[in-house]
Amino acid sequence: MPTPLGESLFHVHSGPIVELSSGLPHHNIHRANLDQTTQGTELAELPSRHTPTADDSARDNHRARRSNSTSSVLATTESAEKEPLITSPSHSDSESDISPMGRNSQSSNAHSQDQASSIRSGSQNGHANGSMNKNVEMRRKNAVLDSPTQAANLMSRETFSLDHEPPQTPIHASDAGFFDLPPQDRRSFLLLVLLYFLQGIPMGLAAGSVPFLLKKNLSYGQIGVFSLASYPYSLKLLWSPIVDAVWSPKIGRRKSWILPIQFFSGFGMIYMGGRAAKMMLAAAAEDGSGVWTFTWWWFFLVFLCATQDIAVDGWALTLLSPPNLSYASTAQTVGLTAGHFLSYTVFLAFNSPDFANKWFRQTPSDIGFMTLGGYLTFWGWVYVMVTLGLAFLKREDKTSSRDGIIEVYQSMLGILKLRNIQTIIIIHLIAKIGFQANDAVTNLKLLDKGFSQEDLALTVLIDFPFEISLGYIAGRWSTTYPPIHVWCWGFIGRLIAAVVAQATVMIFPKGGVSNWYLLTVIASHIFSTFTSTVMFVAISAFHARIADPVIGGTYMTLLATVSNLGGTFPRYFILKLVDAFSAATCTPPSHSFPEDKLKGPLITNSFACALEAERHRCTNGGGTCETTRDGYYITNILCVIIGVVTFWGFIRPAARKLQALPLRAWRLTVDNESR
């Protein structure tokens, strides 16, 4: 709030002050120089020997105002030694007050103006609100003082020049709409959407469609094995420093990785497309034991996507202007969601024989309109063409600054030593347990109940426009409200969505899917995906605000990795628990079963058929597999209970404390490293 010290208005906030780089010495406030200025003012105000005149009275009044202004600056400087100096909304009036008058020499006047300029610069560059609720630290420099690499990072840019005044650093994050963005930011935003969209294509297959195609032949535990294919997204932190440190100055820091990775991804998808049918058969062979070979192929493809994600995340911090950095998380949400939508919803619909026979064929067939092999091949070539366009049409702002791999790993280790980072890692690792059963099992359980693949594709199809539009709204919320608060709201909603999803499965109609039940599933799905999107956008915005762009790829990847790991590592165990808690018994046929209808050996004795392979053996042999205990219900209830206890007991209070920290607490300062 404004201070009552005349027209020199400074804002003083609580929390530690954020140090300025030693590479910008004119930003420092020199106490001794201010004392000299004050002493000069006091000398100028000594009583005069001659009789006062009207001009002398005006001069004395001006000197008094000048003394008050200088005292105000000094008082603010003294306060800044104990409390952080943040912003000054306007300095034009202060400038007019600190003007040449009286007996001060020209050099003293210039020195006084330099001090005012120094104070203005100090309050406008790189300082964020101590609460960090809506402010973003826009400095592209580390907070460590006297670091030679900081000056090199700035001076090595092609746009660096000493002929122009440095641009003012915005304090508040922009909440402008897309069409209000500068043209360069709009183009950069669309480019980021395209790059994230390409990542979403194979990820939508690996995390969405392929498990559904395998479900008819594999148990939940075996599908849990295939879920390991998505682990590279949770392990990319191990090689992210290499992506940050090794690159070609001729190509560009980020394009050096994006171009070859996308080429490998494209040709890898083309290769897998020609062999997808055989791979699927091998995965289901020998009671599902062949799923490991199939998993490793997808693991390699996801590894390439994860490596591309490291480079794109780092590029996003420099493609967009500082006030609009929050649009990086929006671009990620829109792009990944669109790619996931095509590979999950659209592909499942066109892969369904029933959907193809109903809408596209006059002669029914048992093969869908689109196959996995054809889909992989098509998008493989799209990958190649987009990469060629990126290579020749997009020029990256080159830089000659380069950090060694060891230095980047040391920076990553320094980040991990920060107590705040350790807290947020714990939060990420346990936060998604509460709704893990809903995310991993609910849709598979609907298919078990009799929900068709076509209806599931229709559900996600209707959900998609809601997810895109509501995701954009979630992005605006993250710039309007503190992102951690938005994330907590999404967390509570997601726990509720897990309970609603279980209730939806429990009321599955015995007579088959009706219109009212389909609408219920659609509403439940929209609510669940919306809360998930809110959490994702909010935490991504928080990551973008606290990350240091100097090691942006590593910092952002570290935060995104632990967030992904929190949703990846429990999935394997959750799917195993569903099988462990499930109980089903195969009952032999009570009467003679026609041999022409048998698809396997006739069942003569009862046995457990909870696993998918045993269930198929039972039904193929004429038996009836009856579920006596559904492990999905037990697992989901346990997950929700864990989520409620951890959220109210630890996650919520710890996350709010992190939100209130100043941005200095997230930098590799000497003080932070020693803690």
FENMO-V579893 format. One record per residue. N is the residue number from 1. RES is the residue in one small letter. SS is DSSP state (2 for helix, 1 for strand, 0 for the rest). NEAR is the number of other ideal C-beta (glycine too) atoms within 8 Angstrom. Layout:
n=N res=RES ss=SS near=NEAR
n=N res=RES ss=SS near=NEAR
This chain:
n=1 res=m ss=0 near=3
n=2 res=p ss=0 near=4
n=3 res=t ss=0 near=9
n=4 res=p ss=0 near=3
n=5 res=l ss=0 near=10
n=6 res=g ss=0 near=8
n=7 res=e ss=0 near=7
n=8 res=s ss=0 near=12
n=9 res=l ss=0 near=11
n=10 res=f ss=0 near=10
n=11 res=h ss=0 near=11
n=12 res=v ss=1 near=11
n=13 res=h ss=1 near=10
n=14 res=s ss=0 near=5
n=15 res=g ss=0 near=9
n=16 res=p ss=0 near=8
n=17 res=i ss=0 near=10
n=18 res=v ss=0 near=13
n=19 res=e ss=0 near=8
n=20 res=l ss=0 near=10
n=21 res=s ss=0 near=13
n=22 res=s ss=0 near=7
n=23 res=g ss=0 near=8
n=24 res=l ss=0 near=9
n=25 res=p ss=2 near=6
n=26 res=h ss=2 near=8
n=27 res=h ss=2 near=10
n=28 res=n ss=0 near=8
n=29 res=i ss=0 near=10
n=30 res=h ss=0 near=8
n=31 res=r ss=2 near=7
n=32 res=a ss=2 near=6
n=33 res=n ss=2 near=9
n=34 res=l ss=2 near=14
n=35 res=d ss=2 near=9
n=36 res=q ss=2 near=9
n=37 res=t ss=2 near=13
n=38 res=t ss=2 near=11
n=39 res=q ss=2 near=8
n=40 res=g ss=2 near=10
n=41 res=t ss=2 near=12
n=42 res=e ss=2 near=9
n=43 res=l ss=2 near=8
n=44 res=a ss=2 near=11
n=45 res=e ss=0 near=9
n=46 res=l ss=0 near=6
n=47 res=p ss=0 near=3
n=48 res=s ss=0 near=6
n=49 res=r ss=0 near=3
n=50 res=h ss=0 near=4
n=51 res=t ss=0 near=3
n=52 res=p ss=0 near=7
n=53 res=t ss=0 near=6
n=54 res=a ss=2 near=5
n=55 res=d ss=2 near=6
n=56 res=d ss=2 near=9
n=57 res=s ss=2 near=9
n=58 res=a ss=2 near=8
n=59 res=r ss=2 near=10
n=60 res=d ss=2 near=10
n=61 res=n ss=2 near=8
n=62 res=h ss=2 near=9
n=63 res=r ss=2 near=13
n=64 res=a ss=2 near=9
n=65 res=r ss=2 near=10
n=66 res=r ss=2 near=13
n=67 res=s ss=2 near=11
n=68 res=n ss=2 near=11
n=69 res=s ss=2 near=14
n=70 res=t ss=2 near=14
n=71 res=s ss=2 near=10
n=72 res=s ss=2 near=13
n=73 res=v ss=2 near=15
n=74 res=l ss=2 near=11
n=75 res=a ss=2 near=9
n=76 res=t ss=2 near=15
n=77 res=t ss=2 near=12
n=78 res=e ss=2 near=8
n=79 res=s ss=2 near=9
n=80 res=a ss=2 near=12
n=81 res=e ss=0 near=5
n=82 res=k ss=0 near=5
n=83 res=e ss=0 near=10
n=84 res=p ss=1 near=14
n=85 res=l ss=1 near=12
n=86 res=i ss=0 near=12
n=87 res=t ss=0 near=8
n=88 res=s ss=0 near=12
n=89 res=p ss=0 near=5
n=90 res=s ss=0 near=6
n=91 res=h ss=0 near=8
n=92 res=s ss=2 near=6
n=93 res=d ss=2 near=9
n=94 res=s ss=2 near=14
n=95 res=e ss=2 near=10
n=96 res=s ss=2 near=7
n=97 res=d ss=2 near=13
n=98 res=i ss=0 near=12
n=99 res=s ss=0 near=8
n=100 res=p ss=0 near=5
n=101 res=m ss=0 near=9
n=102 res=g ss=0 near=6
n=103 res=r ss=0 near=5
n=104 res=n ss=0 near=10
n=105 res=s ss=0 near=6
n=106 res=q ss=2 near=6
n=107 res=s ss=2 near=6
n=108 res=s ss=2 near=10
n=109 res=n ss=2 near=11
n=110 res=a ss=2 near=8
n=111 res=h ss=2 near=11
n=112 res=s ss=2 near=12
n=113 res=q ss=2 near=10
n=114 res=d ss=2 near=9
n=115 res=q ss=2 near=14
n=116 res=a ss=2 near=13
n=117 res=s ss=2 near=9
n=118 res=s ss=2 near=13
n=119 res=i ss=2 near=13
n=120 res=r ss=2 near=10
n=121 res=s ss=2 near=11
n=122 res=g ss=2 near=13
n=123 res=s ss=2 near=13
n=124 res=q ss=2 near=11
n=125 res=n ss=0 near=13
n=126 res=g ss=0 near=10
n=127 res=h ss=0 near=14
n=128 res=a ss=0 near=13
n=129 res=n ss=0 near=11
n=130 res=g ss=0 near=12
n=131 res=s ss=0 near=9
n=132 res=m ss=0 near=13
n=133 res=n ss=0 near=8
n=134 res=k ss=0 near=8
n=135 res=n ss=1 near=11
n=136 res=v ss=0 near=13
n=137 res=e ss=0 near=10
n=138 res=m ss=0 near=10
n=139 res=r ss=0 near=9
n=140 res=r ss=0 near=8
n=141 res=k ss=0 near=11
n=142 res=n ss=0 near=12
n=143 res=a ss=0 near=12
n=144 res=v ss=0 near=10
n=145 res=l ss=0 near=8
n=146 res=d ss=0 near=5
n=147 res=s ss=0 near=9
n=148 res=p ss=2 near=6
n=149 res=t ss=2 near=10
n=150 res=q ss=2 near=13
n=151 res=a ss=2 near=10
n=152 res=a ss=2 near=9
n=153 res=n ss=2 near=13
n=154 res=l ss=2 near=11
n=155 res=m ss=2 near=7
n=156 res=s ss=0 near=9
n=157 res=r ss=1 near=9
n=158 res=e ss=0 near=6
n=159 res=t ss=0 near=5
n=160 res=f ss=0 near=8
n=161 res=s ss=0 near=5
n=162 res=l ss=0 near=4
n=163 res=d ss=0 near=3
n=164 res=h ss=0 near=5
n=165 res=e ss=0 near=3
n=166 res=p ss=0 near=5
n=167 res=p ss=0 near=4
n=168 res=q ss=0 near=6
n=169 res=t ss=0 near=10
n=170 res=p ss=0 near=10
n=171 res=i ss=0 near=10
n=172 res=h ss=1 near=8
n=173 res=a ss=0 near=12
n=174 res=s ss=0 near=9
n=175 res=d ss=0 near=6
n=176 res=a ss=0 near=6
n=177 res=g ss=0 near=5
n=178 res=f ss=2 near=7
n=179 res=f ss=2 near=5
n=180 res=d ss=2 near=5
n=181 res=l ss=0 near=12
n=182 res=p ss=0 near=6
n=183 res=p ss=2 near=6
n=184 res=q ss=2 near=7
n=185 res=d ss=2 near=12
n=186 res=r ss=2 near=11
n=187 res=r ss=2 near=8
n=188 res=s ss=2 near=10
n=189 res=f ss=2 near=14
n=190 res=l ss=2 near=8
n=191 res=l ss=2 near=10
n=192 res=l ss=2 near=17
n=193 res=v ss=2 near=12
n=194 res=l ss=2 near=10
n=195 res=l ss=2 near=12
n=196 res=y ss=2 near=15
n=197 res=f ss=2 near=12
n=198 res=l ss=2 near=15
n=199 res=q ss=2 near=15
n=200 res=g ss=2 near=16
n=201 res=i ss=2 near=12
n=202 res=p ss=2 near=14
n=203 res=m ss=2 near=16
n=204 res=g ss=2 near=16
n=205 res=l ss=2 near=16
n=206 res=a ss=2 near=12
n=207 res=a ss=2 near=9
n=208 res=g ss=2 near=12
n=209 res=s ss=2 near=13
n=210 res=v ss=2 near=11
n=211 res=p ss=2 near=12
n=212 res=f ss=2 near=13
n=213 res=l ss=2 near=10
n=214 res=l ss=2 near=15
n=215 res=k ss=2 near=11
n=216 res=k ss=0 near=6
n=217 res=n ss=0 near=9
n=218 res=l ss=0 near=14
n=219 res=s ss=0 near=10
n=220 res=y ss=2 near=13
n=221 res=g ss=2 near=11
n=222 res=q ss=2 near=12
n=223 res=i ss=2 near=14
n=224 res=g ss=2 near=14
n=225 res=v ss=2 near=11
n=226 res=f ss=2 near=16
n=227 res=s ss=2 near=13
n=228 res=l ss=2 near=10
n=229 res=a ss=2 near=11
n=230 res=s ss=2 near=12
n=231 res=y ss=2 near=10
n=232 res=p ss=2 near=12
n=233 res=y ss=2 near=14
n=234 res=s ss=2 near=11
n=235 res=l ss=2 near=10
n=236 res=k ss=0 near=14
n=237 res=l ss=2 near=10
n=238 res=l ss=2 near=5
n=239 res=w ss=2 near=9
n=240 res=s ss=2 near=15
n=241 res=p ss=2 near=12
n=242 res=i ss=2 near=9
n=243 res=v ss=2 near=13
n=244 res=d ss=2 near=13
n=245 res=a ss=2 near=12
n=246 res=v ss=0 near=6
n=247 res=w ss=0 near=11
n=248 res=s ss=1 near=6
n=249 res=p ss=0 near=9
n=250 res=k ss=0 near=4
n=251 res=i ss=0 near=9
n=252 res=g ss=1 near=12
n=253 res=r ss=0 near=10
n=254 res=r ss=0 near=12
n=255 res=k ss=2 near=12
n=256 res=s ss=2 near=12
n=257 res=w ss=2 near=13
n=258 res=i ss=2 near=15
n=259 res=l ss=2 near=12
n=260 res=p ss=2 near=8
n=261 res=i ss=2 near=12
n=262 res=q ss=2 near=15
n=263 res=f ss=2 near=11
n=264 res=f ss=2 near=9
n=265 res=s ss=2 near=16
n=266 res=g ss=2 near=14
n=267 res=f ss=2 near=10
n=268 res=g ss=2 near=12
n=269 res=m ss=2 near=15
n=270 res=i ss=2 near=12
n=271 res=y ss=2 near=9
n=272 res=m ss=2 near=13
n=273 res=g ss=2 near=15
n=274 res=g ss=0 near=8
n=275 res=r ss=0 near=9
n=276 res=a ss=2 near=12
n=277 res=a ss=2 near=9
n=278 res=k ss=2 near=7
n=279 res=m ss=2 near=12
n=280 res=m ss=2 near=12
n=281 res=l ss=2 near=8
n=282 res=a ss=2 near=10
n=283 res=a ss=2 near=15
n=284 res=a ss=2 near=11
n=285 res=a ss=0 near=7
n=286 res=e ss=2 near=5
n=287 res=d ss=2 near=4
n=288 res=g ss=2 near=13
n=289 res=s ss=0 near=7
n=290 res=g ss=0 near=11
n=291 res=v ss=2 near=14
n=292 res=w ss=2 near=8
n=293 res=t ss=2 near=10
n=294 res=f ss=2 near=13
n=295 res=t ss=2 near=12
n=296 res=w ss=2 near=9
n=297 res=w ss=2 near=10
n=298 res=w ss=2 near=14
n=299 res=f ss=2 near=12
n=300 res=f ss=2 near=9
n=301 res=l ss=2 near=14
n=302 res=v ss=2 near=16
n=303 res=f ss=2 near=9
n=304 res=l ss=2 near=12
n=305 res=c ss=2 near=14
n=306 res=a ss=2 near=12
n=307 res=t ss=2 near=14
n=308 res=q ss=2 near=16
n=309 res=d ss=2 near=13
n=310 res=i ss=2 near=16
n=311 res=a ss=2 near=14
n=312 res=v ss=2 near=14
n=313 res=d ss=2 near=15
n=314 res=g ss=2 near=16
n=315 res=w ss=2 near=13
n=316 res=a ss=2 near=14
n=317 res=l ss=2 near=14
n=318 res=t ss=2 near=10
n=319 res=l ss=2 near=8
n=320 res=l ss=0 near=14
n=321 res=s ss=0 near=8
n=322 res=p ss=2 near=9
n=323 res=p ss=2 near=10
n=324 res=n ss=2 near=11
n=325 res=l ss=0 near=15
n=326 res=s ss=0 near=15
n=327 res=y ss=2 near=13
n=328 res=a ss=2 near=14
n=329 res=s ss=2 near=14
n=330 res=t ss=2 near=13
n=331 res=a ss=2 near=13
n=332 res=q ss=2 near=13
n=333 res=t ss=2 near=15
n=334 res=v ss=2 near=13
n=335 res=g ss=2 near=17
n=336 res=l ss=2 near=13
n=337 res=t ss=2 near=14
n=338 res=a ss=2 near=12
n=339 res=g ss=2 near=16
n=340 res=h ss=2 near=13
n=341 res=f ss=2 near=14
n=342 res=l ss=2 near=12
n=343 res=s ss=2 near=16
n=344 res=y ss=2 near=14
n=345 res=t ss=2 near=12
n=346 res=v ss=2 near=11
n=347 res=f ss=2 near=15
n=348 res=l ss=2 near=15
n=349 res=a ss=2 near=12
n=350 res=f ss=2 near=11
n=351 res=n ss=2 near=14
n=352 res=s ss=0 near=13
n=353 res=p ss=2 near=10
n=354 res=d ss=2 near=9
n=355 res=f ss=2 near=14
n=356 res=a ss=2 near=14
n=357 res=n ss=2 near=10
n=358 res=k ss=2 near=7
n=359 res=w ss=2 near=6
n=360 res=f ss=0 near=6
n=361 res=r ss=0 near=9
n=362 res=q ss=0 near=2
n=363 res=t ss=0 near=4
n=364 res=p ss=0 near=6
n=365 res=s ss=0 near=8
n=366 res=d ss=0 near=4
n=367 res=i ss=0 near=6
n=368 res=g ss=0 near=10
n=369 res=f ss=0 near=8
n=370 res=m ss=0 near=8
n=371 res=t ss=0 near=10
n=372 res=l ss=2 near=15
n=373 res=g ss=2 near=12
n=374 res=g ss=2 near=9
n=375 res=y ss=2 near=14
n=376 res=l ss=2 near=14
n=377 res=t ss=2 near=12
n=378 res=f ss=2 near=9
n=379 res=w ss=2 near=11
n=380 res=g ss=2 near=16
n=381 res=w ss=2 near=10
n=382 res=v ss=2 near=10
n=383 res=y ss=2 near=14
n=384 res=v ss=2 near=12
n=385 res=m ss=2 near=8
n=386 res=v ss=2 near=11
n=387 res=t ss=2 near=13
n=388 res=l ss=2 near=8
n=389 res=g ss=2 near=9
n=390 res=l ss=2 near=12
n=391 res=a ss=2 near=9
n=392 res=f ss=2 near=5
n=393 res=l ss=2 near=5
n=394 res=k ss=0 near=8
n=395 res=r ss=0 near=4
n=396 res=e ss=0 near=10
n=397 res=d ss=0 near=9
n=398 res=k ss=0 near=9
n=399 res=t ss=1 near=10
n=400 res=s ss=0 near=6
n=401 res=s ss=0 near=8
n=402 res=r ss=0 near=7
n=403 res=d ss=0 near=10
n=404 res=g ss=0 near=7
n=405 res=i ss=2 near=9
n=406 res=i ss=2 near=6
n=407 res=e ss=2 near=9
n=408 res=v ss=2 near=15
n=409 res=y ss=2 near=9
n=410 res=q ss=2 near=8
n=411 res=s ss=2 near=13
n=412 res=m ss=2 near=14
n=413 res=l ss=2 near=8
n=414 res=g ss=2 near=10
n=415 res=i ss=2 near=13
n=416 res=l ss=2 near=10
n=417 res=k ss=2 near=8
n=418 res=l ss=0 near=13
n=419 res=r ss=2 near=6
n=420 res=n ss=2 near=10
n=421 res=i ss=2 near=12
n=422 res=q ss=2 near=10
n=423 res=t ss=2 near=11
n=424 res=i ss=2 near=12
n=425 res=i ss=2 near=10
n=426 res=i ss=2 near=9
n=427 res=i ss=2 near=12
n=428 res=h ss=2 near=12
n=429 res=l ss=2 near=10
n=430 res=i ss=2 near=11
n=431 res=a ss=2 near=12
n=432 res=k ss=2 near=11
n=433 res=i ss=2 near=12
n=434 res=g ss=2 near=16
n=435 res=f ss=2 near=15
n=436 res=q ss=2 near=13
n=437 res=a ss=2 near=15
n=438 res=n ss=2 near=14
n=439 res=d ss=2 near=11
n=440 res=a ss=2 near=11
n=441 res=v ss=2 near=15
n=442 res=t ss=2 near=15
n=443 res=n ss=2 near=8
n=444 res=l ss=2 near=13
n=445 res=k ss=2 near=11
n=446 res=l ss=2 near=12
n=447 res=l ss=2 near=13
n=448 res=d ss=2 near=6
n=449 res=k ss=2 near=8
n=450 res=g ss=0 near=8
n=451 res=f ss=0 near=10
n=452 res=s ss=0 near=10
n=453 res=q ss=2 near=12
n=454 res=e ss=2 near=11
n=455 res=d ss=2 near=11
n=456 res=l ss=2 near=14
n=457 res=a ss=2 near=14
n=458 res=l ss=2 near=11
n=459 res=t ss=2 near=12
n=460 res=v ss=2 near=13
n=461 res=l ss=2 near=10
n=462 res=i ss=2 near=10
n=463 res=d ss=2 near=13
n=464 res=f ss=2 near=11
n=465 res=p ss=2 near=7
n=466 res=f ss=2 near=11
n=467 res=e ss=2 near=14
n=468 res=i ss=2 near=11
n=469 res=s ss=2 near=8
n=470 res=l ss=2 near=11
n=471 res=g ss=2 near=14
n=472 res=y ss=2 near=10
n=473 res=i ss=2 near=8
n=474 res=a ss=2 near=15
n=475 res=g ss=2 near=15
n=476 res=r ss=2 near=9
n=477 res=w ss=2 near=12
n=478 res=s ss=2 near=15
n=479 res=t ss=2 near=11
n=480 res=t ss=2 near=7
n=481 res=y ss=0 near=8
n=482 res=p ss=0 near=8
n=483 res=p ss=2 near=13
n=484 res=i ss=2 near=12
n=485 res=h ss=2 near=10
n=486 res=v ss=2 near=15
n=487 res=w ss=2 near=14
n=488 res=c ss=2 near=11
n=489 res=w ss=2 near=9
n=490 res=g ss=2 near=15
n=491 res=f ss=2 near=14
n=492 res=i ss=2 near=9
n=493 res=g ss=2 near=12
n=494 res=r ss=2 near=14
n=495 res=l ss=2 near=14
n=496 res=i ss=2 near=10
n=497 res=a ss=2 near=15
n=498 res=a ss=2 near=17
n=499 res=v ss=2 near=9
n=500 res=v ss=2 near=11
n=501 res=a ss=2 near=13
n=502 res=q ss=2 near=14
n=503 res=a ss=2 near=8
n=504 res=t ss=2 near=12
n=505 res=v ss=2 near=12
n=506 res=m ss=2 near=7
n=507 res=i ss=0 near=8
n=508 res=f ss=0 near=11
n=509 res=p ss=0 near=8
n=510 res=k ss=0 near=4
n=511 res=g ss=0 near=4
n=512 res=g ss=0 near=6
n=513 res=v ss=0 near=9
n=514 res=s ss=0 near=8
n=515 res=n ss=2 near=5
n=516 res=w ss=2 near=6
n=517 res=y ss=2 near=11
n=518 res=l ss=2 near=12
n=519 res=l ss=2 near=8
n=520 res=t ss=2 near=10
n=521 res=v ss=2 near=13
n=522 res=i ss=2 near=12
n=523 res=a ss=2 near=8
n=524 res=s ss=2 near=12
n=525 res=h ss=2 near=11
n=526 res=i ss=2 near=12
n=527 res=f ss=2 near=12
n=528 res=s ss=2 near=14
n=529 res=t ss=2 near=11
n=530 res=f ss=2 near=12
n=531 res=t ss=2 near=13
n=532 res=s ss=2 near=13
n=533 res=t ss=2 near=15
n=534 res=v ss=2 near=16
n=535 res=m ss=2 near=12
n=536 res=f ss=2 near=9
n=537 res=v ss=2 near=17
n=538 res=a ss=2 near=16
n=539 res=i ss=2 near=11
n=540 res=s ss=2 near=13
n=541 res=a ss=2 near=14
n=542 res=f ss=2 near=13
n=543 res=h ss=2 near=13
n=544 res=a ss=2 near=15
n=545 res=r ss=2 near=14
n=546 res=i ss=2 near=9
n=547 res=a ss=0 near=12
n=548 res=d ss=0 near=11
n=549 res=p ss=2 near=8
n=550 res=v ss=2 near=10
n=551 res=i ss=2 near=14
n=552 res=g ss=2 near=14
n=553 res=g ss=2 near=13
n=554 res=t ss=2 near=14
n=555 res=y ss=2 near=11
n=556 res=m ss=2 near=14
n=557 res=t ss=2 near=15
n=558 res=l ss=2 near=14
n=559 res=l ss=2 near=12
n=560 res=a ss=2 near=12
n=561 res=t ss=2 near=14
n=562 res=v ss=2 near=13
n=563 res=s ss=2 near=11
n=564 res=n ss=2 near=10
n=565 res=l ss=2 near=12
n=566 res=g ss=2 near=14
n=567 res=g ss=2 near=10
n=568 res=t ss=2 near=12
n=569 res=f ss=2 near=9
n=570 res=p ss=2 near=11
n=571 res=r ss=2 near=13
n=572 res=y ss=2 near=11
n=573 res=f ss=2 near=9
n=574 res=i ss=2 near=15
n=575 res=l ss=2 near=15
n=576 res=k ss=2 near=11
n=577 res=l ss=2 near=10
n=578 res=v ss=2 near=15
n=579 res=d ss=2 near=13
n=580 res=a ss=2 near=7
n=581 res=f ss=2 near=11
n=582 res=s ss=0 near=12
n=583 res=a ss=1 near=10
n=584 res=a ss=1 near=13
n=585 res=t ss=1 near=11
n=586 res=c ss=1 near=16
n=587 res=t ss=1 near=9
n=588 res=p ss=0 near=10
n=589 res=p ss=0 near=10
n=590 res=s ss=0 near=4
n=591 res=h ss=0 near=4
n=592 res=s ss=0 near=4
n=593 res=f ss=0 near=9
n=594 res=p ss=0 near=6
n=595 res=e ss=2 near=6
n=596 res=d ss=2 near=4
n=597 res=k ss=2 near=7
n=598 res=l ss=0 near=12
n=599 res=k ss=0 near=6
n=600 res=g ss=0 near=7
n=601 res=p ss=0 near=6
n=602 res=l ss=0 near=9
n=603 res=i ss=0 near=12
n=604 res=t ss=0 near=4
n=605 res=n ss=0 near=5
n=606 res=s ss=0 near=6
n=607 res=f ss=1 near=8
n=608 res=a ss=1 near=9
n=609 res=c ss=0 near=13
n=610 res=a ss=0 near=11
n=611 res=l ss=0 near=10
n=612 res=e ss=2 near=13
n=613 res=a ss=2 near=10
n=614 res=e ss=2 near=13
n=615 res=r ss=2 near=13
n=616 res=h ss=2 near=10
n=617 res=r ss=2 near=13
n=618 res=c ss=2 near=14
n=619 res=t ss=2 near=11
n=620 res=n ss=2 near=9
n=621 res=g ss=0 near=12
n=622 res=g ss=0 near=11
n=623 res=g ss=0 near=12
n=624 res=t ss=1 near=8
n=625 res=c ss=1 near=13
n=626 res=e ss=1 near=7
n=627 res=t ss=1 near=9
n=628 res=t ss=1 near=6
n=629 res=r ss=1 near=9
n=630 res=d ss=0 near=9
n=631 res=g ss=2 near=15
n=632 res=y ss=2 near=14
n=633 res=y ss=2 near=9
n=634 res=i ss=2 near=10
n=635 res=t ss=2 near=14
n=636 res=n ss=2 near=15
n=637 res=i ss=2 near=9
n=638 res=l ss=2 near=9
n=639 res=c ss=2 near=16
n=640 res=v ss=2 near=13
n=641 res=i ss=2 near=8
n=642 res=i ss=2 near=10
n=643 res=g ss=2 near=13
n=644 res=v ss=2 near=10
n=645 res=v ss=2 near=8
n=646 res=t ss=2 near=13
n=647 res=f ss=2 near=14
n=648 res=w ss=2 near=7
n=649 res=g ss=2 near=6
n=650 res=f ss=2 near=9
n=651 res=i ss=2 near=13
n=652 res=r ss=2 near=10
n=653 res=p ss=2 near=7
n=654 res=a ss=2 near=11
n=655 res=a ss=2 near=13
n=656 res=r ss=2 near=11
n=657 res=k ss=2 near=9
n=658 res=l ss=2 near=11
n=659 res=q ss=2 near=14
n=660 res=a ss=2 near=8
n=661 res=l ss=0 near=10
n=662 res=p ss=0 near=13
n=663 res=l ss=2 near=13
n=664 res=r ss=2 near=12
n=665 res=a ss=2 near=10
n=666 res=w ss=2 near=11
n=667 res=r ss=0 near=11
n=668 res=l ss=0 near=12
n=669 res=t ss=0 near=10
n=670 res=v ss=2 near=7
n=671 res=d ss=2 near=6
n=672 res=n ss=2 near=11
n=673 res=e ss=2 near=9
n=674 res=s ss=2 near=5
n=675 res=r ss=0 near=6
